[in-house]
């Protein structure tokens, strides 16, 4: 057993029985452990600090094992006093377990917070990744809304070490959504073209029906006129004037029917032209929306690159300023040590050890 594995020395075998039999006999050893715990300042902000917390907690656990083993040996040798020894062993175990948990609590709290932080960032990455899968059940308007939402998502240092992954995820999501949007716009334009074709086909069929009806009506009217003319010719001469008047009236009716048919055909043609104009306007509007979306995406990318360069430059300037600030404070401390009688080499060594936190209870405030 060495100081590297446990904090407290164990009682010598010659006096171990008296120590364990005495009430709170191990308190001096516990006090030495407590003193080292109290002198230790936990720091979870750095990896070295977290390793130091884990190390001292391990030392406390090893001290518990060492002291407990001495008691176990006494119990094996002295069967007549096992209850006293076992009671003292339990007290020491419970005390050291509590102290171990106390020492490790800052690290445990940090680990739980770290796990929560990482889980939150991973949820963000999963959200971005969800847009990569192709969606065929969304309209162009819905896809555009999702694209705007992803493009508006800000990539910044709040994402910590996941910033690069989030940036890549955002780029993949934006690319996928743009591709899906382009395909959907093309599909909707194709549907519009089919609708336009069907409308034109319906107009043509309607026009053909109207022309056929007009033609059949004219043919029927002509047959009827001929039949009536034949009947009138066979009738008496006295009805000739009456037959002539009837023929003239019928001719007028036919003229009116023909004019109505022409007006119906003209209206159908006007409807067809209006439908073509509406379809062309919709196509031009769709092309303009696509061009506007592309330009907005290009401007957003330019802005993102500029923001990223500014962020890198600010971080570099901050690191340089912090380095210069610490160097100035360390230099002032060095000069003070030398002014108070230390050699320059000793002063440099002292400043270095303090800055590296290797001198307990002494630190340089930056």
C-alpha positions as CSV (number, residue, x, y, z in Angstrom):
1,X,0.0,0.0,0.0
2,X,1.4,3.4,-1.1
3,X,0.3,7.0,-1.0
4,X,-0.4,6.7,-4.7
5,X,-3.3,4.3,-4.1
6,X,-4.7,5.4,-0.8
7,X,-4.6,8.6,1.3
8,X,-4.4,7.2,4.9
9,X,-1.8,4.8,6.3
10,X,-3.3,1.8,8.1
11,X,-2.7,1.0,11.9
12,X,0.3,-1.2,12.6
13,X,-0.6,-4.8,13.2
14,X,0.8,-4.5,16.7
15,X,-1.7,-1.8,17.7
16,X,-4.5,-2.5,15.2
17,X,-6.6,-4.4,17.8
18,X,-6.5,-1.5,20.3
19,X,-7.3,1.0,17.5
20,X,-10.3,-1.0,16.3
21,X,-11.6,-1.8,19.8
22,X,-11.4,1.8,20.9
23,X,-14.5,3.9,20.3
24,X,-14.0,5.9,17.1
25,X,-10.4,4.5,17.1
26,X,-10.0,5.1,13.4
27,X,-10.9,8.8,13.6
28,X,-7.2,9.9,13.3
29,X,-6.9,8.1,10.0
30,X,-10.3,9.4,8.8
31,X,-9.2,12.9,9.8
32,X,-6.1,12.6,7.6
33,X,-8.4,11.5,4.7
34,X,-10.8,14.3,5.4
35,X,-8.0,16.9,5.6
36,X,-6.8,15.9,2.1
37,X,-10.4,16.0,0.8
38,X,-11.0,19.5,2.3
39,X,-7.7,20.8,0.8
40,X,-8.7,19.6,-2.7
41,X,-10.5,22.2,-4.9
42,X,-12.6,20.4,-7.6
43,X,-12.7,21.8,-11.1
44,X,-14.9,20.3,-13.8
45,X,-14.2,22.9,-16.4
46,X,-11.1,21.1,-17.7
47,X,-10.2,17.6,-18.5
48,X,-7.3,17.6,-16.1
49,X,-9.6,18.9,-13.3
50,X,-12.1,16.2,-13.9
51,X,-9.4,13.5,-13.9
52,X,-8.1,14.9,-10.6
53,X,-11.6,14.6,-9.1
54,X,-11.9,11.0,-10.2
55,X,-8.3,10.3,-8.9
56,X,-9.0,11.6,-5.4
57,X,-12.3,9.7,-5.3
58,X,-10.4,6.5,-6.2
59,X,-7.9,7.2,-3.5
60,X,-10.7,7.5,-0.9
61,X,-12.1,4.2,-2.1
62,X,-8.7,2.6,-1.9
63,X,-8.2,3.9,1.7
64,X,-11.5,2.4,2.6
65,X,-10.4,-1.0,1.2
66,X,-7.0,-0.8,3.0
67,X,-8.6,0.1,6.4
68,X,-11.3,-2.5,6.0
69,X,-8.8,-5.2,5.1
70,X,-6.9,-4.6,8.4
71,X,-10.2,-5.1,10.3
72,X,-11.0,-8.2,8.3
73,X,-7.6,-9.7,9.3
74,X,-8.3,-8.9,13.0
75,X,-11.7,-10.6,12.7
76,X,-10.0,-13.7,11.2
77,X,-7.4,-13.8,14.1
78,X,-9.7,-12.7,16.9
79,X,-13.0,-14.5,16.8
80,X,-14.0,-13.2,20.2
81,X,-14.4,-9.6,19.2
82,X,-15.9,-9.7,15.7
83,X,-18.9,-7.5,16.5
84,X,-16.8,-4.5,17.6
85,X,-14.5,-4.8,14.6
86,X,-17.4,-5.3,12.2
87,X,-19.2,-2.3,13.6
88,X,-16.1,-0.1,13.2
89,X,-15.6,-1.5,9.6
90,X,-19.2,-0.7,8.7
91,X,-18.9,2.9,10.1
92,X,-15.7,3.5,8.2
93,X,-17.2,2.0,5.0
94,X,-20.3,4.1,5.2
95,X,-18.3,7.2,6.0
96,X,-15.9,6.8,3.2
97,X,-18.6,5.9,0.8
98,X,-20.4,9.1,1.7
99,X,-17.2,11.0,1.3
100,X,-16.4,9.4,-2.0
101,X,-19.9,10.4,-3.3
102,X,-19.3,13.9,-1.9
103,X,-16.0,14.2,-3.6
104,X,-17.3,12.8,-6.9
105,X,-20.6,14.8,-7.0
106,X,-19.2,17.7,-9.1
107,X,-18.0,15.2,-11.7
108,X,-21.2,13.2,-11.5
109,X,-23.3,16.4,-12.0
110,X,-21.1,17.5,-14.9
111,X,-21.4,14.1,-16.6
112,X,-25.3,14.2,-16.3
113,X,-25.3,17.7,-17.7
114,X,-23.0,16.7,-20.5
115,X,-25.2,13.7,-21.4
116,X,-28.2,16.0,-21.6
117,X,-26.4,18.6,-23.7
118,X,-25.2,15.9,-26.2
119,X,-28.7,14.4,-26.4
120,X,-30.2,17.8,-27.3
121,X,-27.6,18.3,-30.1
122,X,-28.2,14.8,-31.4
123,X,-32.0,15.6,-31.6
124,X,-31.1,18.6,-33.7
125,X,-29.0,16.5,-36.1
126,X,-31.9,13.9,-36.3
127,X,-34.3,16.8,-37.1
128,X,-32.1,18.0,-40.0
129,X,-31.6,14.4,-41.2
130,X,-35.4,13.9,-41.4
131,X,-35.6,16.2,-44.3
132,X,-33.2,14.2,-46.5
133,X,-35.7,11.4,-47.1
134,X,-37.8,11.9,-50.3
135,X,-41.4,13.0,-49.6
136,X,-44.0,12.5,-52.4
137,X,-47.0,13.5,-50.3
138,X,-46.2,17.2,-49.9
139,X,-47.1,20.0,-52.2
140,X,-44.6,22.5,-53.6
141,X,-45.9,25.1,-51.1
142,X,-45.3,22.7,-48.1
143,X,-41.8,21.8,-49.4
144,X,-41.0,25.5,-49.8
145,X,-42.1,26.1,-46.2
146,X,-39.8,23.3,-44.9
147,X,-37.0,24.7,-47.0
148,X,-37.4,28.1,-45.6
149,X,-37.5,26.7,-42.0
150,X,-34.2,24.7,-42.6
151,X,-32.5,27.7,-44.2
152,X,-33.5,29.9,-41.3
153,X,-32.0,27.4,-38.8
154,X,-28.9,29.2,-37.4
155,X,-25.5,27.3,-37.2
156,X,-23.5,28.9,-34.4
157,X,-21.2,28.1,-31.5
158,X,-24.1,27.2,-29.3
159,X,-24.0,23.8,-31.0
160,X,-20.6,23.2,-29.4
161,X,-18.7,20.3,-31.0
162,X,-21.7,19.4,-33.1
163,X,-21.5,22.7,-35.1
164,X,-19.7,21.1,-38.0
165,X,-22.1,18.1,-38.1
166,X,-25.1,20.4,-37.9
167,X,-23.7,22.5,-40.8
168,X,-23.3,19.4,-42.9
169,X,-26.7,18.2,-41.9
170,X,-28.3,21.5,-42.8
171,X,-26.5,21.5,-46.2
172,X,-27.7,18.0,-47.0
173,X,-31.3,18.9,-45.9
174,X,-31.3,22.1,-48.0
175,X,-30.0,20.2,-51.0
176,X,-32.5,17.4,-50.6
177,X,-35.4,19.8,-50.1
178,X,-34.4,21.9,-53.1
179,X,-34.3,18.8,-55.3
180,X,-37.7,17.6,-54.0
181,X,-39.1,21.1,-54.5
182,X,-37.8,21.2,-58.1
183,X,-39.3,17.8,-58.8
184,X,-42.6,18.7,-57.3
185,X,-42.8,22.0,-59.2
186,X,-42.2,20.1,-62.4
187,X,-44.8,17.5,-61.5
188,X,-47.4,20.2,-60.7
189,X,-46.6,21.9,-64.0
190,X,-47.1,18.6,-65.7
191,X,-50.5,18.2,-64.0
192,X,-51.4,21.8,-65.1
193,X,-50.4,20.9,-68.7
194,X,-52.6,17.7,-68.5
195,X,-55.5,19.8,-67.1
196,X,-55.0,22.4,-69.9
197,X,-55.0,19.6,-72.5
198,X,-58.2,18.1,-71.1
199,X,-59.9,21.5,-71.1
200,X,-58.9,22.0,-74.7
201,X,-60.1,18.6,-75.6
202,X,-63.4,19.2,-73.8
203,X,-63.8,22.5,-75.7
204,X,-63.2,20.8,-79.0
205,X,-65.7,18.1,-78.3
206,X,-68.3,20.6,-77.2
207,X,-67.7,22.6,-80.4
208,X,-68.1,19.5,-82.5
209,X,-71.3,18.6,-80.7
210,X,-72.7,22.1,-81.3
211,X,-71.7,22.0,-84.9
212,X,-73.3,18.6,-85.4
213,X,-76.5,19.7,-83.7
214,X,-76.6,22.8,-85.9
215,X,-75.9,20.8,-89.0
216,X,-78.5,18.2,-88.2
217,X,-81.0,21.0,-87.4
218,X,-80.3,22.6,-90.7
219,X,-80.6,19.3,-92.6
220,X,-83.8,18.5,-90.8
221,X,-85.2,21.9,-91.4
222,X,-84.3,21.6,-95.1
223,X,-86.1,18.2,-95.4
224,X,-89.1,19.6,-93.7
225,X,-89.1,22.6,-96.0
226,X,-88.9,20.4,-99.0
227,X,-91.7,18.2,-97.7
228,X,-93.8,21.1,-97.0
229,X,-93.0,22.6,-100.4
230,X,-94.0,19.3,-102.0
231,X,-97.2,19.2,-100.1
232,X,-97.9,22.8,-101.0
233,X,-97.3,22.2,-104.7
234,X,-99.8,19.4,-104.6
235,X,-102.3,21.7,-102.7
236,X,-104.6,24.0,-104.3
237,X,-103.4,27.2,-106.1
238,X,-105.4,29.2,-103.6
239,X,-103.0,28.2,-100.9
240,X,-99.9,29.2,-102.9
241,X,-99.6,32.6,-101.3
242,X,-99.9,31.1,-97.8
243,X,-97.3,28.4,-98.6
244,X,-94.9,31.1,-99.9
245,X,-95.3,33.1,-96.6
246,X,-94.7,30.0,-94.5
247,X,-91.6,29.3,-96.5
248,X,-90.3,32.8,-95.9
249,X,-90.9,32.5,-92.2
250,X,-89.1,29.2,-92.0
251,X,-86.2,30.7,-93.9
252,X,-85.9,33.4,-91.3
253,X,-86.0,30.8,-88.5
254,X,-83.2,28.9,-90.2
255,X,-81.2,32.1,-90.5
256,X,-81.6,32.8,-86.8
257,X,-80.6,29.2,-85.9
258,X,-77.5,29.6,-88.0
259,X,-76.6,32.9,-86.3
260,X,-77.1,31.3,-82.8
261,X,-74.8,28.4,-83.8
262,X,-72.1,30.9,-85.0
263,X,-72.4,32.8,-81.7
264,X,-72.0,29.6,-79.7
265,X,-68.9,28.6,-81.7
266,X,-67.4,32.1,-81.2
267,X,-68.0,31.9,-77.4
268,X,-66.4,28.5,-77.3
269,X,-63.3,29.8,-79.1
270,X,-63.1,32.8,-76.7
271,X,-63.3,30.4,-73.7
272,X,-60.4,28.3,-75.2
273,X,-58.2,31.4,-75.8
274,X,-58.9,32.6,-72.2
275,X,-57.9,29.2,-70.8
276,X,-54.7,29.2,-72.8
277,X,-53.9,32.7,-71.5
278,X,-54.5,31.7,-67.9
279,X,-52.3,28.6,-68.2
280,X,-49.5,30.8,-69.7
281,X,-49.7,33.3,-66.9
282,X,-49.5,30.5,-64.3
283,X,-46.4,29.0,-66.0
284,X,-44.7,32.4,-66.0
285,X,-45.5,32.9,-62.3
286,X,-44.1,29.5,-61.4
287,X,-40.9,30.2,-63.3
288,X,-40.6,33.6,-61.4
289,X,-41.1,31.9,-58.0
290,X,-38.4,29.3,-58.8
291,X,-36.0,32.1,-59.9
292,X,-36.8,34.1,-56.7
293,X,-36.2,31.0,-54.5
294,X,-32.8,30.3,-56.2
295,X,-31.7,33.9,-55.7
296,X,-32.7,33.8,-52.0
297,X,-30.8,30.6,-51.5
298,X,-27.7,32.1,-53.2
299,X,-27.8,35.2,-51.0
300,X,-28.3,33.1,-47.8
301,X,-25.2,31.0,-48.7
302,X,-23.1,34.2,-49.2
303,X,-24.3,35.6,-45.9
304,X,-23.5,32.2,-44.1
305,X,-20.0,32.2,-45.5
306,X,-19.4,35.8,-44.4
307,X,-20.7,35.0,-40.9
308,X,-18.5,32.0,-40.6
309,X,-15.4,33.9,-41.5
310,X,-16.2,36.7,-39.0
311,X,-16.7,34.1,-36.3
312,X,-13.3,32.5,-36.9
313,X,-11.6,35.9,-36.9
314,X,-13.3,36.9,-33.6
315,X,-12.3,33.6,-31.9
316,X,-8.6,34.0,-33.1
317,X,-8.5,37.6,-31.8
318,X,-10.0,36.5,-28.4
319,X,-7.4,33.7,-28.0
320,X,-4.6,36.1,-28.8
321,X,-5.9,38.7,-26.3
322,X,-6.3,36.1,-23.6
323,X,-2.7,34.8,-24.2
324,X,-1.3,38.4,-24.0
325,X,-3.3,39.1,-20.9
326,X,-2.0,36.0,-19.1
327,X,1.5,36.7,-20.2
328,X,1.4,40.2,-18.8
329,X,0.1,38.9,-15.4
330,X,2.7,36.2,-15.3
331,X,5.4,38.7,-16.1
332,X,4.2,41.0,-13.4
333,X,4.3,38.1,-10.9
334,X,7.8,37.2,-12.1
335,X,9.1,40.7,-11.6
336,X,7.5,40.9,-8.1
337,X,9.2,37.6,-7.1
338,X,12.6,38.9,-8.3
339,X,12.1,42.3,-6.6
340,X,11.4,40.5,-3.4
341,X,14.7,38.6,-3.5
342,X,14.2,35.5,-5.6
343,X,16.5,34.6,-8.4
344,X,15.1,34.9,-11.9
345,X,15.3,31.1,-12.4
346,X,13.5,30.4,-9.1
347,X,10.9,33.1,-9.9
348,X,10.2,31.6,-13.3
349,X,9.8,28.1,-11.8
350,X,7.4,29.5,-9.1
351,X,5.2,31.3,-11.6
352,X,5.1,28.2,-13.9
353,X,4.1,25.9,-11.0
354,X,1.4,28.3,-9.8
355,X,0.0,28.8,-13.3
356,X,-0.1,25.0,-13.8
357,X,-2.0,24.7,-10.4
358,X,0.6,22.4,-9.0
359,X,0.8,24.4,-5.7
360,X,-2.2,23.7,-3.5
361,X,-4.3,26.7,-2.3
362,X,-2.3,29.2,-4.4
363,X,-3.4,30.5,-7.8
364,X,-3.0,33.4,-10.2
365,X,-6.2,35.3,-11.0
366,X,-6.3,36.3,-14.6
